Amino acid sequence: MTQLSRSVRGLTVLVTGAGSGMGRATAEVFAAEGAHVAVTDYDLASAQETAKLVAAAGGSAEVWRLDVSDKAEIDRVVGEVAARFGGIDIVVNNAGIANFLKIDDPDYDAVWDRTVAVNLTAHQRVIRAALPHLRRSASPRIINIASVEGMGATAQLSPYSSMKAGVIGLTRSLAVELGPEGITVNCICPGPIMTGMTADIEDADKVVFAKRRTALRRYGYPEEVAHVTLSLALPASSYVTGIAIPVDGGHMARNA
Ligand code: NAP
């Protein structure tokens, strides 16, 4: 046995969209494990609320407002995070939006453009901004949050589904490109999770969907995704790269 570390203690993680749902849970889980967490979100107040929760649990986090559709803001915030913590070891590209609309909806182009910007372009931009810092890390990790919608599909969600498939492609391609440098690049494909994104779905509809379509017969919780993110981020997870892991209660596995 070598001494591969099973801890993120002392490492720095930057999480986008950390003011809610899975991003917030990711910040809480990493902070509980002793990481320095850069909590970033479009909405400063919700990011600050995440930092409060982290502090109440004895962890430490710092907050930045970051709209991931703004390249200049990405470059500035990534630079500030690296300066504040002395580097960046782990990037979690989590921020995302989802809008249901038909292919012939008059707003289709506008929704498509916004979804490209937030759900796909932002991932490569955050990665490119963080790359010089990741290259200096002893265990550099990139974790992108895709979706089971990148593997299967739901009607009227085509911009979202297209971008999530794109995130899986970006993950694989960068895993191959950055592999020689020891940088791992993976993505997680959550299934139905109880977050802000699914808050508008009626509880009764959630129950029906989960019973019909998942092996575990229930929605998942943000923390259940965050633990898989943590696992991919460990220094000891050094031989896992280029994969898309469903964290979906067996949604993709279930035919009937
Ligand atoms: P959520 O609770 O809505 O969290 C998403 C976060 O991203 C929010 O804090 C949101 O901020 C933030 N955000 C939106 N646009 C942003 C921007 N331009 N810049 C920075 N932050 C922005 O939803 P979630 O379910 O935790 O979503 C996290 C990730 O999981 C997303 O990539 C989503 O596609 C993916 N996912 C979710 C599910 C699910 O069932 N929930 C399933 C598969 C994949 P505001 O609240 O201020 O807008």
Boltz pocket constraint, residues with backbone or C-beta under 6 A from the ligand:
constraints:
  - pocket:
      binder: B
      contacts: [[A, 16], [A, 17], [A, 18], [A, 19], [A, 20], [A, 21], [A, 22], [A, 23], [A, 40], [A, 41], [A, 42], [A, 43], [A, 46], [A, 66], [A, 67], [A, 68], [A, 69], [A, 93], [A, 94], [A, 95], [A, 96], [A, 97], [A, 98], [A, 118], [A, 145], [A, 146], [A, 147], [A, 148], [A, 189], [A, 190], [A, 191], [A, 192], [A, 193], [A, 194], [A, 195], [A, 196], [A, 197], [A, 198]]
      max_distance: 6.0
